[in-house]
Amino acid sequence: MKPLLRRPGSGGFLLAQVAFNDNVLTFVGCLLAVRRLPQDLLRVVGLFLSRLRYSVRILCAKHLPKTGGALLVCNHVSYVDTIILSLASPRPIRFLAHESFFKTPILGSILHLFGAIPVAPNRAKEALRRASDCIRAGELVRIFPEGQLTRTGCLMELKSGFEIIARRAECPVIVAHLDGLWGSIYSFEGGRYFTKLPRGLRRRTTVSFSGPLNAEAATTSRVREILLTLGEAAFRLRTGANPQPSAGHWSTAKRIGTGAPSFAGAVQ
């Protein structure tokens, strides 16, 4: 058998090519293995990795039901909002996502894997009906009533789709507020996403939960009031400002009633 002919100095190239081929085969093997892993295990691994980057402080977690279906209504600040909310919840959360995200090769596979509900503009009723069915089956479902990421860091107009879901499912509605994510590379701070440097190795965030509202009481106006109240409490806690709110916000909290925690309770 004739010896293998090589160009002088080509040994390094051949070794590099073999190593590259091995890496490709390893990557493909990992993808095939991941597809066979249970969803719960993937969720645990993903959340563990997320904890390395995000520190999450949870306020009033007692309002999350341990069993049974419920609708979580949350403000939308960044592309990692769902991850942060999942870190704060002991139970898995099914979420709604725009249909276009399902067409992205990697992101689409993740959304399908975790059972996300696609929302298409021309089939919005179908998504609302499916979300209601999931809640009736005992799941937690999350929706962003703003319908898009905030461009200013402030709460935007709330859409009424969550009202339809809650009344159809006849379920409690829990308002969740995310704080500390504006300014991350996944937010629109600075007029752009992703193309900016992260600030620090670990980001501190706060997730606040309101008391449950019944479906009829969970209107856009009341949910907005609760989000603003929770937001001020989280801001005061983050900045170390006087935890006592202004008189105007006390009157807002009074109108909200048990649907929102007091400022004193929120900072405990």
Phi and psi in degrees as a GROMACS rama.xvg file:
@    title "Ramachandran Plot"
@    xaxis  label "Phi"
@    yaxis  label "Psi"
@TYPE xy
-71.3279  141.687  LYS-2
-67.8858  154.412  PRO-3
-70.2608  125.065  LEU-4
-84.497  132.102  LEU-5
-130.855  148.624  ARG-6
-75.6154  147.689  ARG-7
-58.0494  134.068  PRO-8
78.752  10.1254  GLY-9
-90.0823  -3.62785  SER-10
-59.7493  -42.0511  GLY-11
-62.151  -38.494  GLY-12
-64.8995  -42.6773  PHE-13
-64.8372  -40.9987  LEU-14
-63.293  -41.8496  LEU-15
-64.1336  -37.8294  ALA-16
-67.6264  -40.1577  GLN-17
-63.3068  -43.8808  VAL-18
-62.3108  -40.0629  ALA-19
-63.7688  -43.7482  PHE-20
-62.4378  -40.8411  ASN-21
-62.171  -41.6792  ASP-22
-64.2376  -39.892  ASN-23
-63.357  -44.9425  VAL-24
-64.4379  -38.3773  LEU-25
-64.2912  -41.9829  THR-26
-63.7517  -44.6989  PHE-27
-63.1658  -40.8294  VAL-28
-62.7393  -39.1954  GLY-29
-62.9405  -41.6882  CYS-30
-62.4368  -42.0226  LEU-31
-66.2461  -36.7665  LEU-32
-68.571  -40.1199  ALA-33
-61.5994  -37.4743  VAL-34
-63.9437  -22.7626  ARG-35
-94.1592  -10.7201  ARG-36
-73.8801  145.625  LEU-37
-62.6966  149.015  PRO-38
-59.9082  -39.2916  GLN-39
-62.5374  -39.924  ASP-40
-66.1776  -42.2003  LEU-41
-62.2374  -38.2656  LEU-42
-63.5917  -43.7095  ARG-43
-62.9613  -44.7713  VAL-44
-63.6495  -45.0295  VAL-45
-62.8464  -41.7201  GLY-46
-69.8725  -34.476  LEU-47
-61.7502  -44.7824  PHE-48
-65.2555  -35.6939  LEU-49
-67.0299  -32.4349  SER-50
-65.6495  -23.4852  ARG-51
-68.5018  -24.7472  LEU-52
-102.183  -29.5032  ARG-53
-124.05  133.365  TYR-54
-102.596  121.086  SER-55
-113.58  119.738  VAL-56
-97.2379  132.001  ARG-57
-113.546  127.657  ILE-58
-112.308  130.281  LEU-59
60.6038  42.9668  CYS-60
-64.966  -18.2371  ALA-61
-61.8326  -18.1514  LYS-62
-77.9427  -13.8173  HIS-63
-74.9145  125.771  LEU-64
-67.4633  139.496  PRO-65
-75.3148  -28.7137  LYS-66
-140.234  164.142  THR-67
86.2124  162.079  GLY-68
-82.0111  151.984  GLY-69
-160.753  158.247  ALA-70
-109.422  124.58  LEU-71
-98.8514  125.215  LEU-72
-112.99  121.052  VAL-73
-134.656  149.398  CYS-74
-72.0304  158.161  ASN-75
-122.054  108.713  HIS-76
-111.564  -37.577  VAL-77
-147.961  175.493  SER-78
-76.2319  -7.33718  TYR-79
-107.271  14.2913  VAL-80
-56.947  -42.7766  ASP-81
-63.5965  -38.1848  THR-82
-64.4825  -45.9477  ILE-83
-63.195  -41.8957  ILE-84
-64.8697  -36.7335  LEU-85
-67.4286  -34.0574  SER-86
-65.3795  -28.0509  LEU-87
-88.769  -7.86458  ALA-88
-110.854  129.704  SER-89
-73.5283  -11.6946  PRO-90
-111.842  150.514  ARG-91
-62.4417  147.569  PRO-92
-121.718  126.127  ILE-93
-89.0147  138.385  ARG-94
-129.111  160.309  PHE-95
-97.7685  141.307  LEU-96
-141.411  148.179  ALA-97
-61.4771  141.31  HIS-98
-56.3496  -32.8129  GLU-99
-62.5875  -29.6206  SER-100
-66.73  -26.735  PHE-101
-71.3238  -16.2409  PHE-102
-88.0806  -8.55375  LYS-103
-77.6159  128.83  THR-104
-49.6272  -57.2591  PRO-105
-79.9937  -49.6107  ILE-106
-61.3979  -39.3343  LEU-107
-61.2197  -39.967  GLY-108
-63.8826  -39.7482  SER-109
-65.4973  -42.5299  ILE-110
-62.7723  -42.7601  LEU-111
-64.9565  -40.2648  HIS-112
-60.6872  -39.0361  LEU-113
-95.7442  11.0829  PHE-114
69.8607  30.7217  GLY-115
-64.1516  151.959  ALA-116
-98.946  115.832  ILE-117
-72.728  140.497  PRO-118
-119.401  115.896  VAL-119
-111.012  140.394  ALA-120
-56.2  -34.7668  PRO-121
-90.7395  -1.20164  ASN-122
-136.742  40.6357  ARG-123
-64.405  -38.3544  ALA-124
-61.6166  -35.4095  LYS-125
-63.5887  -41.3207  GLU-126
-66.3057  -40.76  ALA-127
-64.4131  -39.7837  LEU-128
-66.2718  -41.8357  ARG-129
-66.3333  -39.6813  ARG-130
-61.7121  -42.0857  ALA-131
-62.8348  -40.4965  SER-132
-63.8931  -39.739  ASP-133
-65.0818  -39.0221  CYS-134
-67.085  -43.0877  ILE-135
-60.6508  -28.3923  ARG-136
-81.7169  1.31093  ALA-137
99.4062  14.2052  GLY-138
-96.7092  160.384  GLU-139
-91.6832  129.832  LEU-140
-123.643  134.806  VAL-141
-110.3  139.592  ARG-142
-136.952  143.538  ILE-143
-98.9567  103.873  PHE-144
-68.7235  -15.8848  PRO-145
-70.9966  -25.202  GLU-146
79.9454  -5.12135  GLY-147
-164.283  164.591  GLN-148
-68.7626  141.921  LEU-149
-64.9808  139.746  THR-150
-97.6295  -6.95704  ARG-151
-124.759  -8.97145  THR-152
90.7216  -9.3135  GLY-153
-100.887  159.509  CYS-154
-67.0364  132.796  LEU-155
-99.5199  -175.297  MET-156
-62.6596  137.795  GLU-157
-94.1033  135.95  LEU-158
-89.3638  158.493  LYS-159
-94.3817  9.60646  SER-160
-59.1533  -34.3913  GLY-161
-66.094  -28.49  PHE-162
-62.5934  -39.9474  GLU-163
-65.1917  -43.9315  ILE-164
-60.7451  -48.4076  ILE-165
-63.0793  -43.4955  ALA-166
-72.7777  -33.0255  ARG-167
-71.1461  -37.8187  ARG-168
-84.9051  -14.1068  ALA-169
52.57  53.426  GLU-170
-122.325  162.264  CYS-171
-71.2297  149.192  PRO-172
-115.143  126.998  VAL-173
-115.984  126.246  ILE-174
-88.9496  130.075  VAL-175
-118.532  139.612  ALA-176
-124.554  133.198  HIS-177
-105.698  131.219  LEU-178
-130.515  145.725  ASP-179
97.6775  2.58929  GLY-180
-99.2921  -17.3828  LEU-181
-68.8567  126.993  TRP-182
107.531  -12.8751  GLY-183
-74.1056  165.647  SER-184
-66.7409  -16.012  ILE-185
-93.0951  1.46448  TYR-186
-103.064  173.021  SER-187
-92.342  12.7202  PHE-188
-59.4528  134.389  GLU-189
83.4015  4.48456  GLY-190
80.5109  16.1518  GLY-191
-158.583  157.542  ARG-192
-104.484  152.503  TYR-193
66.2051  -44.0952  PHE-194
-82.686  56.8834  THR-195
-153.823  157.7  LYS-196
-79.4453  139.556  LEU-197
-67.0871  149.229  PRO-198
-99.0947  98.4699  ARG-199
87.8042  165.001  GLY-200
-81.284  -27.2782  LEU-201
-136.345  135.179  ARG-202
-108.383  131.465  ARG-203
-90.2627  127.584  ARG-204
-130.158  161.906  THR-205
-131.129  133.614  THR-206
-117.891  122.119  VAL-207
-114.8  140.829  SER-208
-120.315  140.17  PHE-209
-91.0429  168.825  SER-210
-68.2498  158.584  GLY-211
-69.1329  140.665  PRO-212
-108.422  144.835  LEU-213
-75.7609  163.353  ASN-214
-58.7485  -38.3305  ALA-215
-71.4983  -31.5363  GLU-216
-81.6886  -15.3263  ALA-217
-84.5331  74.8237  ALA-218
-94.7088  165.378  THR-219
-61.4329  -38.7519  THR-220
-67.3934  -41.9534  SER-221
-71.6925  -39.9807  ARG-222
-63.2559  -37.7622  VAL-223
-63.4213  -43.2419  ARG-224
-59.7759  -42.2272  GLU-225
-65.9495  -42.8527  ILE-226
-59.5532  -42.0498  LEU-227
-66.5368  -38.8946  LEU-228
-66.3667  -46.4864  THR-229
-62.3188  -38.0212  LEU-230
-64.1057  -41.5604  GLY-231
-67.1892  -39.8102  GLU-232
-61.7188  -43.6351  ALA-233
-66.7386  -37.6743  ALA-234
-64.3799  -44.5655  PHE-235
-64.2098  -37.2418  ARG-236
-67.9539  -40.3586  LEU-237
-69.0324  -39.8106  ARG-238
-91.7966  -9.04948  THR-239
76.3096  17.7302  GLY-240
-73.2939  169.671  ALA-241
-56.1718  119.817  ASN-242
-67.9039  -10.4927  PRO-243
-80.0378  125.893  GLN-244
-78.6123  171.032  PRO-245
-72.3015  164.817  SER-246
-60.7282  -34.5047  ALA-247
-63.9164  -37.1457  GLY-248
-77.8936  -26.7141  HIS-249
-63.9906  -39.4981  TRP-250
-67.0367  -34.9178  SER-251
-64.4952  -44.8841  THR-252
-63.0146  -35.3883  ALA-253
-65.5645  -39.7664  LYS-254
-67.2737  -34.518  ARG-255
-69.4417  -35.8943  ILE-256
74.0013  -138.117  GLY-257
-76.4351  -1.87518  THR-258
-74.9365  -6.6034  GLY-259
-142.066  145.314  ALA-260
-73.0145  154.846  PRO-261
-70.0117  161.06  SER-262
-63.9452  -38.8473  PHE-263
-62.1433  -42.1262  ALA-264
-70.415  -32.6325  GLY-265
-69.4953  -30.2072  ALA-266
-93.0636  -0.369988  VAL-267
